């Protein structure tokens, strides 16, 4: 993985659930703020809008890190390739920078689906590959089956959810975690500690949350439609949260607030 990719991939702009003009305006603001990595998915229904928005930006595509994810309904080999071709057409690129499996494959298709993902990279349709919503045992299984790098496991990651097991597994397997729902869809703002710590550092509560995520060794993935918030969400590299304040935030993991439950996502595994 080259140095430019690593730098771009630290802070990712999420596109869900944006579409149309809202998405185009948000991506324009994100580019202006410094974002170069953009996360979409077949499931979001906005790949075409993302492709159009990035085409409207006067920036060489080689400077963009483009991420998409295969819908779990498309893991069948007879559907996988057609769905990927459609995604590339929507995104207006010959290959994506990172191709993820959006959810873990069914047990009987687990290795077969990982093989399809790896083959997509071998065919040059994806420069790198990743996984999403894998629990510990699935991360270990994926690491054992795929020889090359797996750039991330994208999972729900925020201060209100204890993901220490996955963090340990990330260190063990060399598969970094990438966040989604970084501010727990606003739930974190109900806890005064973020405002209190933000005041100490002269930052916003959201910046504190995103910096906490980065200092946990996790890729920060965030979304906003407000230009000021987009800019501030990107501007989280000029300060460091102390170990004492990090520990205070860590304590909130005991809340164990999970957004993406099996009720919401039928493809969800048994979470650790």
N, C-alpha and C positions, 0 to 999 in steps of 0.2 A: 504494500500500500504506500503510495507516494506521500511526501510531506504535505503537499497542497491539499490532497484528499483528507488527510488527518486533520488539518486545520479547519477545512470547510465543515467537516463532519462533527465537530464539537458542539456546534449550535445549529439546530435544524429548525426550519420554519414549517410547521404543520399546516395542512390545507383543509382538514376536516372541521366543520361541515360546509365550508364555503363553496360557492359556485358563482358563475357569471361575473357580473360587474364587481360584486363584493370581493371575489377571489382575485380578479385582475388588479383592483386597487390595493388589496392587501399585499400581493406579490410585488407590486411596484414600490410600495413603502418598505417592504422587507429588503429589496435589492438596494434601495437608497440608504437603508440603515446599516447594510453590510452583510446581510445574510446571503449565502451562496449555496446552501443546501435546502432542498425542498422535498417534502414528504407527501406523497399521494398514495392512492390505492384503487384497485378495480372496484372495491366495495364502496368507496366514497362517491362514485359516480361523477367525478370531476377531473378525470385525467385529460379529457379534451380541453376543458377550460384552463387547466394548468398549462398544457402545451401552448394554447393560444396566448395566455398571459406571458409566458416566458418568451415567446416569439415576438411579442410587442416590446420587449425590453432591448435596448441597444447595448447588448453585452454578448460576447462570444459564448456559445454554449459550452465550450471547453472550460469556462470558468465556473460553470454550474455543476453542482452535485445533485443529480436527480434520482429520487427514490420512489419505487412503486412496489405494490404487493399483489401477489396472486390470490384471488378469491378462493376459499376452500372448496367451493362448488366446481372449481376448474382444475382440481388436482388429477382428475382422470387423464391419462396420457392422450386420449383422443380429443380432449378439450384444451389441455394445458397450452399447447403450442399455438393454437388459433387464438386463445385469449391473450397470450403474450404478444403475438403479432398485432392484435387489435390495440393493446396498450401502447405499443411503440408507435403505431399509426396516430393514435390520439395525442401522444406526447411529442410527436414530430421528431423523433430521434431514431437512429439505427440500433441503439442500445441504451440501456439505463446504467447509471453508475452503481446502483445497488438494487437487486431484486430480492424481495422478501417473500417467504410464505406467510400469509397473514395470520393463520391459525395452525396449530399442530394437525398433521394428517391423522386420519383414522388409523388405528393400530395395524390393521392388515395391509395398509398402504404406506406405512411410515417410511421405510427405507426406499421404496419405489419412488415416492414423492421427493425425497431428498435427492435421489439420483436425477430426477427431472430438473431440479433446481441447479445442481452441479453441471448438468449438461447444457443448460441455458448459458452458463458462464463459458463453458468450453466452446460453444457455438459462437461466442462473441456477442450474444444478445444482452449480456449483463457483465459489467466489469468486475463486480463483486457481488456476493450473495449474503443473505441474512435470514434470520428466523424471527418469529413473533409469537408471543404468548406461550412460550415453552416453559414448563416447570423444570425443576432440577433434573429429574430422571431423563426427561426429553433432551435437555441440553447435553447431558453426558452421552446419551445415545447418538445425538447428532454429531458430537465431536468425534466419537469413535468411528462413525460411518463415513464422514467427509474428511478427506485428507487435507484439503486446502483451508485457507482462512475463512472463517465465518465472522463477518465484520460486526455483527450485533445481534442481540436478542431484544426486540422491542417489546416492552412490558409496561403495565401500569406502574408508575414510580413517582411517588410524592411523599412528603414528610408524614402523612397520616396513615401510611401503610408500611408495615414492617416487611421489607424485602431482603433481609439479611441473608436468608438461605440462598437466594438467587445471586446476591453479591458474592458470597463465598464460592458459588459455582462458577461465576464469571472469572474469578481469580484462578480457580482450579482448571478451567477449560481454555482460558484465553479468549472467551467469547464475551466482549463487553456488553453491558446493558445499555439500552436506549430508552428514554422515558416517553410515555404518553400520559395525558391527563396530569401534567406536571404540577398544576396548581389545584388538582382535585376538583376541577370545574368550579373554582371559587370557594370551595369549602375551607381551604386553608385560611382565608381571610376572617373566619369566625374566631380565630385564635389570636389573642392580643400579642403573643410572644413575637410574631413576625413584625408587627408595627414597632414593638419595643426595640428589637434588634435592628430593624431598618433605620430607626432614628440614630442609633449609635454610629452606623456606617454612612449615613447620609444617602441612603438608597430607598427604593420602594419595597414594600413587602414581597411583591412578585420577584424582584431582583434578588432578594435574600433567598427565596425558595429555589430559584434557578441556579444561584451560586452554590447553594447547599448540594444540589443535584450534581453539579460539575465536580465539586470537591469529594463527592462519594465515588468519583471515577465513572460516572454515568453520563452518556450523551444527552444533552438537554434539547428537548423537542417542545416548542411552544407555538401557540397561535393567538393572534389578536387581529381585529379589524381596525383598531385605532392607531394611527401613525405614531403618536407619542409613546404608546405602550409597546408597539413593535420595536421602536428605537431603544427604549429602556430595557426591554427583554434581551436585546442583543448586547447591550452595554453592561456586561457582567464579568469582565475580565480584568478590571483595574483595582480589585480589592480581594481580600482573603478573609473569610470568616474564621474567627479564632476557634481553637479546639474546644474551649469552654462553651462558646455559643453553638458550635456544631453539636455538642453533646446535649444541650438543652433542646435543640430541634429534634435530635434523634429520639428523645423521650416520647415524642408525639406518635411514634410508630405504634405505641401501645393502643392507640385509638383503633387501629386496624380497620380503617374506613376503606372499603373496596368498592369501586364504581362498577367495574365490569365483572358482574357475577354470571353464573350459568343461566340465570333467568334472562339476562340481557343478551348473552352470547351462547348459543347452543353448541358452538364449537369449542368452548372453554374446557381446558383440562381440569383435573383436580389440583387446585392451587396449593403451593407449599405454605 
